[in-house]
Amino acid sequence: MNAALERPVWNMLCGPMAELAQGAEQAWRIDPRYGPFAAAVDDSPRAQAALAALVMHDNDRLWLVEREPWPAPEGLCVLRTAPLLQMAALEPAAMEPGDELAELLGAGDVAGMTELALATEPGPWGPLTHRYGDFFGLRDRGRLAAMAGERMRPAPGLAEVSGVCTWPEFRGQGRAARLIRRVMAGLVARGDTPFLHSYAGNAGAIALYERLGFRASRSLTVTVLGRA
């Protein structure tokens, strides 16, 4: 699998999404309006100092996605770590009848998207997370019931499926699968291989992703850093 996925955040911020990066050559973070992702070139003292300098205030957080837990630079502490499973879809499931009902979401949907994301926590969500790429949604009597979209682009030809979430009362009805197939169709149409990250213990989600054509590619760890 593409080597860019070994360090997806670093390669995103130094590559296709560099226009959203803040920092310097030793350490970068994405524009915090998009989320908390950050990465350093390595864990040398110089790079760690540059990483610590990216924290803007006491409640600020940096999320690092690496092979191993990332050590805390001086002045910061590890708030939590969690094992991730990275998966890629070399043969993604094709759209099925009904998937076309997924609507492309726009500026008028941001409030509903944000409410859904903050309530269900599919991953970090900021004021501009919806601008990473196309997000699609399914409604129930006008209410946004579920959504999915895209996030990281660590290299040309790779795009992350993300933001997959459903209100609890609408789960178990196939909405997540429909949305993921719709998102993947858009990615494949432009020549991208879909990939995603799941918490390693989320067996239900991993089983769904496998049914949609995703296969495990590597184990990673998310480390959340903040001020000590």
Protein Blocks (a to p, Z undefined) as FASTA:
>chain_A
ZZklmmmmlmmmmmmmmmmpgcdfkbccddfklojcdcdfblcfklmmmmmmmpmbfkbc
cddddfbdcdddehiacfbdcdddddddfbgcdddehjlmpccddfklmmmmmmmmmmno
naccdfklmmnpccddddeehiafbdcddfddfbghiacdehiacdfklgonommmmmmm
mmmmmmmmnopacdddddfklmmlmmmmmmnopacfbdcdddddddZZ
